[in-house]
Amino acid sequence: MQRLTSVEYDQATPETRELLDQVKAAYGAIPNAVKVMANSPAVLRSYLDFTHDMNKVTIGRKLLSQLKLTTAEANACDYCNSILTSVGPATGLSAEDILDGRKAESSDARSAAAFKFASQVLEKRGKLSDAELEQVRQAGFDDAQIVELAAAVVLGSFTNFLNNVADTELDFPPVEPLHCHAGATCAN
């Protein structure tokens, strides 16, 4: 059962309605995670601004989307994994791209380095060694892009943590656990 209130449109303040209108115009619906954020218009506005600006990153939207999946998996956020997997194809991700993001693995060396970096940032809370930072540079990421990689982890972690705290009710199909993609038998 969801532990934080969802703000429904008809109960929202005028300021919050304006923000919810932006979400509905952009996505055609208002996801439950956004309704939870709507408890604080300041948080919702910040999230929408951060998300909008992150869509301009030079690392590319595909890698950004995959890093959000890496973060959701690492932070055990079922809600984020479900929504990101569901909307992934509409953002240009194939089923393989989605799985690569969730597993933090790729046959592409540059993507693999980004996934490794994101995983290290999460595991070490950003306290990477000089050698670990050099690895992501050697993969072709400059300082601006390293900032973008770290910001992708922060943005993903924000939504992961909030949805884990709220136990946000799924409004997208649930994803299978990763072990189900490794040939294991999984019940629905």
C-alpha positions, 0 to 999 in steps of 0.5 A: 500500500502506498505510504505517501498521499498522491495529489489528485488534479482536482484537489491540487492548488492552482500552482500544482495544477499548472505543473501537473498540466505540463506533465500531462501535456508532455506525457499524456498522463500524470504518473503516480510518482509525479502525484507523490511529488505534487505534495511539494510544488517546489520539489515537483517544479525542481524535478521537472526543471532538472528532467527537462534540462537533463534532456539536453545532455551531450552524453545523449538521451539513450545513455541517459535513459540507460543510466536511469535504469542502472540507478533504478536497479542498483537502488531497488526501485521497482516503480522506476524500473517499471516506468523506465522499461515501459516508456523505454521503446518510446524513447528509442531504447530496444529491449536489449538497451533496456536490459543492458541499462538494468544490468549495467553492462554493454558490448559497447566500451563507452557505454560499459564505462559509463555504466561502471562509473555510475555503479561506482558513484552509487556504491562509493557515494561519489568517492572514486579513486583517481584511477576510476575517474581516469577509466571513464576519461579513457573511454572518451568522456570529458569533464562536462560529460562526467558531470552529466553522468554524475547528474544522471545518477543523482536524478535517478537516485532522487526518484528511486529514493522518493518512490521507495519511501512512498512505496508508490503504487505501480501504474505501469506493468511491473518488470521481471527481476533481472534473474528472470532474464538469465534463463531462470523460470519466473512466475508472474 
